[in-house]
Amino acid sequence: MKIHHLGWLVKDIEKSVNAFKALMGGDLPVEEPVVDTDRLIKLVFVHSDILCFEFIEPVSKESPVYEILKREGASLYHICMEVEDIDMETDRMVKKGILLVHPKKPAVAIGNRNVAFLYDKNLGLVELVETDSDR
């Protein structure tokens, strides 16, 4: 298991990405924005020398992240871990008492690789993404 990315919940992706690039001291590779119609979010991945960051913006008040953003403002939202076998890792975590929030489902923004979301009361939201089988 390794870190795939950190998810950052924001009100405005463009402003947040520009602020992040300024904070990091320069131009960073930014992928094309993607709208995930299932999760009602717009997102974009920004790559730095140390880590990949996902900026997440709700596209409507019905988005599952809208109320979180309204309540807490822009904030780090989740850590995403890349795993070889998402079913095995999900089962392992659930057996340890971690709550499965969203079962595995293909994610449009990550090449339709399977992702699952779990919640640990001591860590917060954890996303699992299955390793790309083409690599």
N, CA, C and O atoms as a GROMACS GRO file, in nm:
protein
  540
    1MET      N    1   0.085  -0.117   0.000
    1MET     CA    2   0.000   0.000   0.000
    1MET      C    3   0.090   0.123   0.000
    1MET      O    4   0.189   0.130   0.073
    2LYS      N    5   0.052   0.222  -0.084
    2LYS     CA    6   0.127   0.347  -0.087
    2LYS      C    7   0.030   0.462  -0.109
    2LYS      O    8  -0.082   0.442  -0.155
    3ILE      N    9   0.073   0.584  -0.076
    3ILE     CA   10  -0.011   0.701  -0.095
    3ILE      C   11  -0.024   0.730  -0.244
    3ILE      O   12   0.075   0.739  -0.316
    4HIS      N   13  -0.148   0.744  -0.289
    4HIS     CA   14  -0.176   0.781  -0.427
    4HIS      C   15  -0.192   0.933  -0.438
    4HIS      O   16  -0.134   0.996  -0.527
    5HIS      N   17  -0.272   0.991  -0.348
    5HIS     CA   18  -0.290   1.136  -0.346
    5HIS      C   19  -0.354   1.181  -0.216
    5HIS      O   20  -0.405   1.100  -0.138
    6LEU      N   21  -0.351   1.312  -0.194
    6LEU     CA   22  -0.426   1.376  -0.086
    6LEU      C   23  -0.538   1.455  -0.150
    6LEU      O   24  -0.516   1.528  -0.247
    7GLY      N   25  -0.660   1.442  -0.097
    7GLY     CA   26  -0.774   1.515  -0.150
    7GLY      C   27  -0.799   1.641  -0.069
    7GLY      O   28  -0.803   1.638   0.054
    8TRP      N   29  -0.817   1.753  -0.140
    8TRP     CA   30  -0.837   1.883  -0.078
    8TRP      C   31  -0.973   1.934  -0.122
    8TRP      O   32  -0.997   1.953  -0.241
    9LEU      N   33  -1.061   1.957  -0.028
    9LEU     CA   34  -1.194   2.008  -0.056
    9LEU      C   35  -1.189   2.160  -0.065
    9LEU      O   36  -1.143   2.226   0.028
   10VAL      N   37  -1.236   2.216  -0.177
   10VAL     CA   38  -1.224   2.361  -0.201
   10VAL      C   39  -1.353   2.419  -0.259
   10VAL      O   40  -1.436   2.346  -0.314
   11LYS      N   41  -1.368   2.550  -0.246
   11LYS     CA   42  -1.485   2.619  -0.301
   11LYS      C   43  -1.468   2.650  -0.450
   11LYS      O   44  -1.565   2.650  -0.525
   12ASP      N   45  -1.344   2.676  -0.492
   12ASP     CA   46  -1.317   2.717  -0.630
   12ASP      C   47  -1.185   2.653  -0.673
   12ASP      O   48  -1.078   2.693  -0.627
   13ILE      N   49  -1.194   2.556  -0.760
   13ILE     CA   50  -1.074   2.481  -0.801
   13ILE      C   51  -0.969   2.573  -0.863
   13ILE      O   52  -0.852   2.566  -0.827
   14GLU      N   53  -1.010   2.658  -0.955
   14GLU     CA   54  -0.913   2.742  -1.025
   14GLU      C   55  -0.836   2.832  -0.928
   14GLU      O   56  -0.713   2.840  -0.935
   15LYS      N   57  -0.907   2.899  -0.839
   15LYS     CA   58  -0.841   2.985  -0.741
   15LYS      C   59  -0.751   2.904  -0.648
   15LYS      O   60  -0.640   2.946  -0.615
   16SER      N   61  -0.799   2.788  -0.606
   16SER     CA   62  -0.722   2.705  -0.512
   16SER      C   63  -0.597   2.648  -0.577
   16SER      O   64  -0.490   2.646  -0.515
   17VAL      N   65  -0.608   2.603  -0.701
   17VAL     CA   66  -0.490   2.550  -0.771
   17VAL      C   67  -0.388   2.662  -0.791
   17VAL      O   68  -0.268   2.640  -0.772
   18ASN      N   69  -0.433   2.780  -0.829
   18ASN     CA   70  -0.340   2.892  -0.846
   18ASN      C   71  -0.272   2.928  -0.714
   18ASN      O   72  -0.152   2.956  -0.712
   19ALA      N   73  -0.347   2.929  -0.604
   19ALA     CA   74  -0.288   2.957  -0.473
   19ALA      C   75  -0.188   2.849  -0.434
   19ALA      O   76  -0.082   2.879  -0.379
   20PHE      N   77  -0.221   2.724  -0.463
   20PHE     CA   78  -0.131   2.612  -0.431
   20PHE      C   79  -0.002   2.622  -0.511
   20PHE      O   80   0.107   2.603  -0.458
   21LYS      N   81  -0.015   2.652  -0.640
   21LYS     CA   82   0.105   2.667  -0.724
   21LYS      C   83   0.193   2.780  -0.672
   21LYS      O   84   0.316   2.766  -0.670
   22ALA      N   85   0.134   2.891  -0.630
   22ALA     CA   86   0.211   3.002  -0.574
   22ALA      C   87   0.279   2.960  -0.444
   22ALA      O   88   0.395   2.994  -0.421
   23LEU      N   89   0.207   2.886  -0.361
   23LEU     CA   90   0.262   2.837  -0.235
   23LEU      C   91   0.382   2.746  -0.260
   23LEU      O   92   0.482   2.752  -0.188
   24MET      N   93   0.371   2.661  -0.362
   24MET     CA   94   0.478   2.565  -0.393
   24MET      C   95   0.592   2.630  -0.471
   24MET      O   96   0.694   2.565  -0.496
   25GLY      N   97   0.577   2.754  -0.510
   25GLY     CA   98   0.687   2.826  -0.572
   25GLY      C   99   0.702   2.809  -0.722
   25GLY      O  100   0.812   2.824  -0.774
   26GLY      N  101   0.594   2.778  -0.792
   26GLY     CA  102   0.609   2.773  -0.937
   26GLY      C  103   0.503   2.692  -1.008
   26GLY      O  104   0.399   2.656  -0.952
   27ASP      N  105   0.534   2.666  -1.132
   27ASP     CA  106   0.441   2.595  -1.219
   27ASP      C  107   0.446   2.446  -1.186
   27ASP      O  108   0.553   2.388  -1.171
   28LEU      N  109   0.330   2.386  -1.177
   28LEU     CA  110   0.318   2.244  -1.149
   28LEU      C  111   0.229   2.180  -1.255
   28LEU      O  112   0.138   2.246  -1.307
   29PRO      N  113   0.255   2.054  -1.289
   29PRO     CA  114   0.167   1.986  -1.385
   29PRO      C  115   0.025   1.972  -1.328
   29PRO      O  116   0.005   1.922  -1.218
   30VAL      N  117  -0.072   2.016  -1.407
   30VAL     CA  118  -0.213   2.010  -1.368
   30VAL      C  119  -0.288   1.932  -1.475
   30VAL      O  120  -0.281   1.966  -1.593
   31GLU      N  121  -0.359   1.828  -1.433
   31GLU     CA  122  -0.438   1.750  -1.528
   31GLU      C  123  -0.564   1.828  -1.565
   31GLU      O  124  -0.601   1.924  -1.498
   32GLU      N  125  -0.630   1.785  -1.670
   32GLU     CA  126  -0.757   1.847  -1.711
   32GLU      C  127  -0.862   1.821  -1.604
   32GLU      O  128  -0.870   1.710  -1.551
   33PRO      N  129  -0.944   1.921  -1.572
   33PRO     CA  130  -1.053   1.900  -1.476
   33PRO      C  131  -1.151   1.794  -1.526
   33PRO      O  132  -1.173   1.779  -1.646
   34VAL      N  133  -1.210   1.722  -1.432
   34VAL     CA  134  -1.307   1.617  -1.461
   34VAL      C  135  -1.429   1.642  -1.375
   34VAL      O  136  -1.418   1.678  -1.258
   35VAL      N  137  -1.547   1.624  -1.434
   35VAL     CA  138  -1.670   1.630  -1.356
   35VAL      C  139  -1.718   1.487  -1.335
   35VAL      O  140  -1.740   1.413  -1.430
   36ASP      N  141  -1.733   1.451  -1.210
   36ASP     CA  142  -1.784   1.319  -1.172
   36ASP      C  143  -1.933   1.337  -1.144
   36ASP      O  144  -1.972   1.387  -1.039
   37THR      N  145  -2.015   1.294  -1.239
   37THR     CA  146  -2.159   1.315  -1.227
   37THR      C  147  -2.223   1.225  -1.122
   37THR      O  148  -2.332   1.256  -1.073
   38ASP      N  149  -2.159   1.115  -1.086
   38ASP     CA  150  -2.211   1.029  -0.979
   38ASP      C  151  -2.193   1.094  -0.843
   38ASP      O  152  -2.283   1.088  -0.759
   39ARG      N  153  -2.079   1.154  -0.822
   39ARG     CA  154  -2.048   1.214  -0.692
   39ARG      C  155  -2.077   1.364  -0.687
   39ARG      O  156  -2.063   1.428  -0.583
   40LEU      N  157  -2.118   1.419  -0.803
   40LEU     CA  158  -2.153   1.562  -0.813
   40LEU      C  159  -2.038   1.652  -0.769
   40LEU      O  160  -2.055   1.746  -0.691
   41ILE      N  161  -1.919   1.620  -0.821
   41ILE     CA  162  -1.800   1.699  -0.791
   41ILE      C  163  -1.723   1.727  -0.920
   41ILE      O  164  -1.731   1.654  -1.018
   42LYS      N  165  -1.649   1.835  -0.915
   42LYS     CA  166  -1.549   1.866  -1.018
   42LYS      C  167  -1.416   1.846  -0.949
   42LYS      O  168  -1.398   1.886  -0.833
   43LEU      N  169  -1.321   1.786  -1.018
   43LEU     CA  170  -1.191   1.764  -0.955
   43LEU      C  171  -1.079   1.776  -1.055
   43LEU      O  172  -1.097   1.762  -1.176
   44VAL      N  173  -0.963   1.801  -1.001
   44VAL     CA  174  -0.843   1.812  -1.082
   44VAL      C  175  -0.724   1.762  -0.999
   44VAL      O  176  -0.718   1.785  -0.878
   45PHE      N  177  -0.632   1.694  -1.065
   45PHE     CA  178  -0.511   1.646  -0.999
   45PHE      C  179  -0.395   1.740  -1.032
   45PHE      O  180  -0.375   1.778  -1.147
   46VAL      N  181  -0.318   1.775  -0.928
   46VAL     CA  182  -0.200   1.860  -0.942
   46VAL      C  183  -0.082   1.780  -0.888
   46VAL      O  184  -0.087   1.725  -0.778
   47HIS      N  185   0.024   1.774  -0.967
   47HIS     CA  186   0.140   1.693  -0.930
   47HIS      C  187   0.255   1.781  -0.883
   47HIS      O  188   0.292   1.878  -0.950
   48SER      N  189   0.309   1.747  -0.768
   48SER     CA  190   0.429   1.815  -0.719
   48SER      C  191   0.542   1.711  -0.716
   48SER      O  192   0.520   1.594  -0.746
   49ASP      N  193   0.660   1.756  -0.680
   49ASP     CA  194   0.773   1.663  -0.670
   49ASP      C  195   0.753   1.560  -0.560
   49ASP      O  196   0.810   1.451  -0.565
   50ILE      N  197   0.671   1.594  -0.460
   50ILE     CA  198   0.658   1.506  -0.346
   50ILE      C  199   0.531   1.422  -0.344
   50ILE      O  200   0.529   1.313  -0.287
   51LEU      N  201   0.424   1.473  -0.408
   51LEU     CA  202   0.295   1.405  -0.395
   51LEU      C  203   0.196   1.458  -0.497
   51LEU      O  204   0.213   1.567  -0.551
   52CYS      N  205   0.094   1.381  -0.521
   52CYS     CA  206  -0.017   1.424  -0.606
   52CYS      C  207  -0.129   1.476  -0.515
   52CYS      O  208  -0.160   1.416  -0.412
   53PHE      N  209  -0.190   1.586  -0.556
   53PHE     CA  210  -0.300   1.646  -0.481
   53PHE      C  211  -0.423   1.650  -0.569
   53PHE      O  212  -0.416   1.684  -0.687
   54GLU      N  213  -0.537   1.614  -0.511
   54GLU     CA  214  -0.665   1.621  -0.581
   54GLU      C  215  -0.745   1.736  -0.521
   54GLU      O  216  -0.770   1.739  -0.400
   55PHE      N  217  -0.783   1.830  -0.605
   55PHE     CA  218  -0.867   1.941  -0.560
   55PHE      C  219  -1.011   1.907  -0.599
   55PHE      O  220  -1.039   1.874  -0.714
   56ILE      N  221  -1.102   1.916  -0.501
   56ILE     CA  222  -1.240   1.870  -0.517
   56ILE      C  223  -1.334   1.986  -0.488
   56ILE      O  224  -1.326   2.050  -0.384
   57GLU      N  225  -1.425   2.012  -0.582
   57GLU     CA  226  -1.523   2.119  -0.568
   57GLU      C  227  -1.663   2.062  -0.593
   57GLU      O  228  -1.684   1.996  -0.695
   58PRO      N  229  -1.757   2.084  -0.504
   58PRO     CA  230  -1.893   2.037  -0.530
   58PRO      C  231  -1.953   2.114  -0.648
   58PRO      O  232  -1.928   2.234  -0.663
   59VAL      N  233  -2.033   2.046  -0.731
   59VAL     CA  234  -2.095   2.113  -0.845
   59VAL      C  235  -2.240   2.152  -0.816
   59VAL      O  236  -2.302   2.223  -0.895
   60SER      N  237  -2.293   2.105  -0.704
   60SER     CA  238  -2.429   2.143  -0.665
   60SER      C  239  -2.445   2.123  -0.515
   60SER      O  240  -2.360   2.063  -0.449
   61LYS      N  241  -2.555   2.175  -0.462
   61LYS     CA  242  -2.585   2.158  -0.320
   61LYS      C  243  -2.616   2.013  -0.286
   61LYS      O  244  -2.612   1.976  -0.168
   62GLU      N  245  -2.646   1.932  -0.385
   62GLU     CA  246  -2.676   1.790  -0.363
   62GLU      C  247  -2.549   1.704  -0.353
   62GLU      O  248  -2.557   1.586  -0.321
   63SER      N  249  -2.435   1.763  -0.380
   63SER     CA  250  -2.309   1.689  -0.370
   63SER      C  251  -2.286   1.643  -0.227
   63SER      O  252  -2.313   1.717  -0.132
   64PRO      N  253  -2.236   1.520  -0.209
   64PRO     CA  254  -2.209   1.471  -0.074
   64PRO      C  255  -2.108   1.555   0.004
   64PRO      O  256  -2.103   1.547   0.127
   65VAL      N  257  -2.027   1.635  -0.066
   65VAL     CA  258  -1.926   1.714   0.003
   65VAL      C  259  -1.969   1.859   0.026
   65VAL      O  260  -1.898   1.935   0.092
   66TYR      N  261  -2.083   1.898  -0.028
   66TYR     CA  262  -2.127   2.038  -0.017
   66TYR      C  263  -2.138   2.083   0.128
   66TYR      O  264  -2.085   2.188   0.164
   67GLU      N  265  -2.208   2.006   0.211
   67GLU     CA  266  -2.229   2.046   0.351
   67GLU      C  267  -2.097   2.045   0.430
   67GLU      O  268  -2.078   2.128   0.519
   68ILE      N  269  -2.008   1.953   0.397
   68ILE     CA  270  -1.878   1.950   0.465
   68ILE      C  271  -1.802   2.078   0.434
   68ILE      O  272  -1.746   2.142   0.524
   69LEU      N  273  -1.800   2.116   0.307
   69LEU     CA  274  -1.730   2.239   0.267
   69LEU      C  275  -1.796   2.361   0.331
   69LEU      O  276  -1.726   2.452   0.377
   70LYS      N  277  -1.926   2.364   0.334
   70LYS     CA  278  -2.000   2.476   0.394
   70LYS      C  279  -1.967   2.489   0.544
   70LYS      O  280  -1.950   2.599   0.596
   71ARG      N  281  -1.959   2.374   0.610
   71ARG     CA  282  -1.934   2.372   0.755
   71ARG      C  283  -1.788   2.400   0.790
   71ARG      O  284  -1.759   2.475   0.883
   72GLU      N  285  -1.696   2.340   0.716
   72GLU     CA  286  -1.554   2.344   0.754
   72GLU      C  287  -1.467   2.433   0.667
   72GLU      O  288  -1.354   2.464   0.704
   73GLY      N  289  -1.517   2.474   0.552
   73GLY     CA  290  -1.436   2.553   0.461
   73GLY      C  291  -1.333   2.465   0.389
   73GLY      O  292  -1.332   2.343   0.404
   74ALA      N  293  -1.249   2.529   0.312
   74ALA     CA  294  -1.146   2.455   0.240
   74ALA      C  295  -1.057   2.380   0.338
   74ALA      O  296  -1.009   2.437   0.437
   75SER      N  297  -1.035   2.252   0.311
   75SER     CA  298  -0.956   2.171   0.403
   75SER      C  299  -0.910   2.043   0.337
   75SER      O  300  -0.968   1.998   0.238
   76LEU      N  301  -0.806   1.985   0.395
   76LEU     CA  302  -0.768   1.852   0.350
   76LEU      C  303  -0.884   1.759   0.382
   76LEU      O  304  -0.938   1.763   0.493
   77TYR      N  305  -0.923   1.677   0.287
   77TYR     CA  306  -1.046   1.601   0.297
   77TYR      C  307  -1.022   1.451   0.316
   77TYR      O  308  -1.089   1.387   0.397
   78HIS      N  309  -0.924   1.395   0.242
   78HIS     CA  310  -0.897   1.253   0.256
   78HIS      C  311  -0.756   1.219   0.210
   78HIS      O  312  -0.689   1.297   0.142
   79ILE      N  313  -0.713   1.101   0.250
   79ILE     CA  314  -0.589   1.043   0.198
   79ILE      C  315  -0.630   0.924   0.113
   79ILE      O  316  -0.717   0.845   0.153
   80CYS      N  317  -0.569   0.910  -0.002
   80CYS     CA  318  -0.598   0.798  -0.092
   80CYS      C  319  -0.478   0.705  -0.095
   80CYS      O  320  -0.365   0.746  -0.123
   81MET      N  321  -0.506   0.579  -0.067
   81MET     CA  322  -0.402   0.477  -0.068
   81MET      C  323  -0.423   0.384  -0.187
   81MET      O  324  -0.535   0.340  -0.213
   82GLU      N  325  -0.316   0.356  -0.258
   82GLU     CA  326  -0.322   0.263  -0.371
   82GLU      C  327  -0.298   0.122  -0.321
   82GLU      O  328  -0.202   0.096  -0.249
   83VAL      N  329  -0.386   0.031  -0.361
   83VAL     CA  330  -0.379  -0.107  -0.313
   83VAL      C  331  -0.389  -0.205  -0.431
   83VAL      O  332  -0.449  -0.175  -0.533
   84GLU      N  333  -0.328  -0.320  -0.413
   84GLU     CA  334  -0.332  -0.424  -0.516
   84GLU      C  335  -0.470  -0.488  -0.526
   84GLU      O  336  -0.521  -0.511  -0.636
   85ASP      N  337  -0.530  -0.518  -0.413
   85ASP     CA  338  -0.659  -0.589  -0.409
   85ASP      C  339  -0.755  -0.510  -0.321
   85ASP      O  340  -0.750  -0.520  -0.198
   86ILE      N  341  -0.842  -0.433  -0.383
   86ILE     CA  342  -0.930  -0.344  -0.309
   86ILE      C  343  -1.029  -0.421  -0.222
   86ILE      O  344  -1.063  -0.375  -0.113
   87ASP      N  345  -1.075  -0.537  -0.268
   87ASP     CA  346  -1.168  -0.616  -0.189
   87ASP      C  347  -1.102  -0.668  -0.061
   87ASP      O  348  -1.159  -0.660   0.047
   88MET      N  349  -0.982  -0.720  -0.076
   88MET     CA  350  -0.909  -0.773   0.039
   88MET      C  351  -0.879  -0.662   0.141
   88MET      O  352  -0.898  -0.681   0.261
   89GLU      N  353  -0.832  -0.546   0.092
   89GLU     CA  354  -0.797  -0.435   0.183
   89GLU      C  355  -0.922  -0.378   0.250
   89GLU      O  356  -0.919  -0.344   0.369
   90THR      N  357  -1.031  -0.366   0.175
   90THR     CA  358  -1.156  -0.318   0.234
   90THR      C  359  -1.202  -0.412   0.344
   90THR      O  360  -1.236  -0.368   0.453
   91ASP      N  361  -1.204  -0.542   0.316
   91ASP     CA  362  -1.244  -0.642   0.416
   91ASP      C  363  -1.155  -0.634   0.540
   91ASP      O  364  -1.204  -0.641   0.653
   92ARG      N  365  -1.023  -0.621   0.518
   92ARG     CA  366  -0.929  -0.614   0.629
   92ARG      C  367  -0.959  -0.494   0.718
   92ARG      O  368  -0.958  -0.504   0.841
   93MET      N  369  -0.984  -0.380   0.656
   93MET     CA  370  -1.010  -0.258   0.732
   93MET      C  371  -1.143  -0.266   0.806
   93MET      O  372  -1.153  -0.224   0.922
   94VAL      N  373  -1.245  -0.318   0.742
   94VAL     CA  374  -1.376  -0.332   0.806
   94VAL      C  375  -1.366  -0.424   0.927
   94VAL      O  376  -1.428  -0.398   1.030
   95LYS      N  377  -1.288  -0.532   0.917
   95LYS     CA  378  -1.269  -0.623   1.030
   95LYS      C  379  -1.198  -0.554   1.147
   95LYS      O  380  -1.211  -0.597   1.262
   96LYS      N  381  -1.123  -0.448   1.117
   96LYS     CA  382  -1.055  -0.372   1.223
   96LYS      C  383  -1.143  -0.261   1.279
   96LYS      O  384  -1.100  -0.182   1.364
   97GLY      N  385  -1.268  -0.254   1.233
   97GLY     CA  386  -1.362  -0.157   1.286
   97GLY      C  387  -1.374  -0.028   1.208
   97GLY      O  388  -1.439   0.066   1.254
   98ILE      N  389  -1.312  -0.021   1.092
   98ILE     CA  390  -1.320   0.099   1.009
   98ILE      C  391  -1.449   0.090   0.927
   98ILE      O  392  -1.480  -0.014   0.870
   99LEU      N  393  -1.523   0.198   0.923
   99LEU     CA  394  -1.655   0.202   0.860
   99LEU      C  395  -1.643   0.216   0.708
   99LEU      O  396  -1.576   0.306   0.659
  100LEU      N  397  -1.708   0.127   0.635
  100LEU     CA  398  -1.715   0.138   0.489
  100LEU      C  399  -1.824   0.240   0.456
  100LEU      O  400  -1.942   0.217   0.484
  101VAL      N  401  -1.785   0.352   0.397
  101VAL     CA  402  -1.877   0.460   0.366
  101VAL      C  403  -1.935   0.444   0.225
  101VAL      O  404  -2.056   0.457   0.205
  102HIS      N  405  -1.848   0.414   0.128
  102HIS     CA  406  -1.890   0.391  -0.011
  102HIS      C  407  -1.816   0.269  -0.064
  102HIS      O  408  -1.693   0.271  -0.075
  103PRO      N  409  -1.888   0.162  -0.097
  103PRO     CA  410  -1.824   0.043  -0.152
  103PRO      C  411  -1.754   0.074  -0.285
  103PRO      O  412  -1.775   0.180  -0.344
  104LYS      N  413  -1.672  -0.018  -0.328
  104LYS     CA  414  -1.593   0.004  -0.450
  104LYS      C  415  -1.683   0.036  -0.569
  104LYS      O  416  -1.792  -0.018  -0.586
  105LYS      N  417  -1.629   0.127  -0.650
  105LYS     CA  418  -1.700   0.173  -0.768
  105LYS      C  419  -1.597   0.236  -0.860
  105LYS      O  420  -1.502   0.299  -0.811
  106PRO      N  421  -1.611   0.223  -0.992
  106PRO     CA  422  -1.516   0.288  -1.082
  106PRO      C  423  -1.520   0.440  -1.067
  106PRO      O  424  -1.626   0.500  -1.052
  107ALA      N  425  -1.402   0.500  -1.072
  107ALA     CA  426  -1.389   0.646  -1.061
  107ALA      C  427  -1.346   0.704  -1.195
  107ALA      O  428  -1.239   0.671  -1.246
  108VAL      N  429  -1.430   0.788  -1.251
  108VAL     CA  430  -1.405   0.845  -1.382
  108VAL      C  431  -1.274   0.924  -1.387
  108VAL      O  432  -1.206   0.924  -1.489
  109ALA      N  433  -1.237   0.989  -1.280
  109ALA     CA  434  -1.118   1.074  -1.278
  109ALA      C  435  -0.988   0.996  -1.270
  109ALA      O  436  -0.880   1.052  -1.291
  110ILE      N  437  -0.996   0.868  -1.238
  110ILE     CA  438  -0.875   0.786  -1.224
  110ILE      C  439  -0.883   0.669  -1.321
  110ILE      O  440  -0.857   0.555  -1.284
  111GLY      N  441  -0.919   0.698  -1.444
  111GLY     CA  442  -0.923   0.596  -1.548
  111GLY      C  443  -1.019   0.482  -1.519
  111GLY      O  444  -0.994   0.368  -1.560
  112ASN      N  445  -1.127   0.510  -1.450
  112ASN     CA  446  -1.228   0.409  -1.412
  112ASN      C  447  -1.173   0.297  -1.325
  112ASN      O  448  -1.228   0.187  -1.321
  113ARG      N  449  -1.064   0.326  -1.254
  113ARG     CA  450  -1.014   0.230  -1.156
  113ARG      C  451  -1.110   0.227  -1.039
  113ARG      O  452  -1.173   0.328  -1.007
  114ASN      N  453  -1.122   0.112  -0.974
  114ASN     CA  454  -1.211   0.100  -0.859
  114ASN      C  455  -1.159   0.180  -0.741
  114ASN      O  456  -1.040   0.180  -0.711
  115VAL      N  457  -1.253   0.249  -0.674
  115VAL     CA  458  -1.222   0.320  -0.550
  115VAL      C  459  -1.327   0.284  -0.446
  115VAL      O  460  -1.440   0.250  -0.480
  116ALA      N  461  -1.289   0.292  -0.321
  116ALA     CA  462  -1.380   0.272  -0.208
  116ALA      C  463  -1.343   0.376  -0.103
  116ALA      O  464  -1.227   0.417  -0.094
  117PHE      N  465  -1.442   0.418  -0.024
  117PHE     CA  466  -1.418   0.515   0.082
  117PHE      C  467  -1.452   0.454   0.216
  117PHE      O  468  -1.557   0.391   0.233
  118LEU      N  469  -1.362   0.473   0.312
  118LEU     CA  470  -1.381   0.423   0.448
  118LEU      C  471  -1.357   0.538   0.545
  118LEU      O  472  -1.291   0.636   0.511
  119TYR      N  473  -1.412   0.524   0.665
  119TYR     CA  474  -1.394   0.629   0.765
  119TYR      C  475  -1.346   0.569   0.896
  119TYR      O  476  -1.405   0.476   0.950
  120ASP      N  477  -1.236   0.625   0.945
  120ASP     CA  478  -1.182   0.586   1.075
  120ASP      C  479  -1.194   0.706   1.169
  120ASP      O  480  -1.151   0.816   1.134
  121LYS      N  481  -1.251   0.685   1.286
  121LYS     CA  482  -1.275   0.797   1.378
  121LYS      C  483  -1.146   0.866   1.422
  121LYS      O  484  -1.150   0.981   1.466
  122ASN      N  485  -1.033   0.798   1.412
  122ASN     CA  486  -0.906   0.857   1.452
  122ASN      C  487  -0.828   0.919   1.336
  122ASN      O  488  -0.738   1.000   1.357
  123LEU      N  489  -0.864   0.880   1.214
  123LEU     CA  490  -0.790   0.926   1.097
  123LEU      C  491  -0.872   1.010   1.000
  123LEU      O  492  -0.817   1.092   0.927
  124GLY      N  493  -1.002   0.990   1.000
  124GLY     CA  494  -1.087   1.058   0.903
  124GLY      C  495  -1.112   0.970   0.782
  124GLY      O  496  -1.109   0.847   0.791
  125LEU      N  497  -1.137   1.034   0.668
  125LEU     CA  498  -1.175   0.963   0.546
  125LEU      C  499  -1.052   0.907   0.475
  125LEU      O  500  -0.952   0.976   0.455
  126VAL      N  501  -1.063   0.780   0.437
  126VAL     CA  502  -0.957   0.711   0.364
  126VAL      C  503  -1.017   0.657   0.235
  126VAL      O  504  -1.118   0.586   0.237
  127GLU      N  505  -0.955   0.691   0.125
  127GLU     CA  506  -0.996   0.638  -0.005
  127GLU      C  507  -0.897   0.529  -0.044
  127GLU      O  508  -0.776   0.544  -0.025
  128LEU      N  509  -0.947   0.420  -0.098
  128LEU     CA  510  -0.862   0.317  -0.156
  128LEU      C  511  -0.880   0.320  -0.306
  128LEU      O  512  -0.993   0.331  -0.354
  129VAL      N  513  -0.773   0.311  -0.380
  129VAL     CA  514  -0.780   0.300  -0.526
  129VAL      C  515  -0.701   0.176  -0.566
  129VAL      O  516  -0.589   0.154  -0.519
  130GLU      N  517  -0.761   0.098  -0.653
  130GLU     CA  518  -0.697  -0.025  -0.696
  130GLU      C  519  -0.586   0.007  -0.796
  130GLU      O  520  -0.603   0.092  -0.883
  131THR      N  521  -0.475  -0.062  -0.783
  131THR     CA  522  -0.361  -0.044  -0.871
  131THR      C  523  -0.405  -0.065  -1.016
  131THR      O  524  -0.484  -0.154  -1.046
  132ASP      N  525  -0.353   0.017  -1.105
  132ASP     CA  526  -0.382   0.005  -1.246
  132ASP      C  527  -0.323  -0.126  -1.296
  132ASP      O  528  -0.202  -0.146  -1.289
  133SER      N  529  -0.407  -0.214  -1.346
  133SER     CA  530  -0.361  -0.346  -1.390
  133SER      C  531  -0.276  -0.340  -1.517
  133SER      O  532  -0.210  -0.437  -1.552
  134ASP      N  533  -0.278  -0.223  -1.587
  134ASP     CA  534  -0.198  -0.209  -1.709
  134ASP      C  535  -0.054  -0.168  -1.680
  134ASP      O  536   0.029  -0.159  -1.771
  135ARG      N  537  -0.024  -0.143  -1.551
  135ARG     CA  538   0.113  -0.100  -1.519
  135ARG      C  539   0.200  -0.217  -1.485
  135ARG      O  540   0.318  -0.199  -1.456
   0.00000   0.00000   0.00000
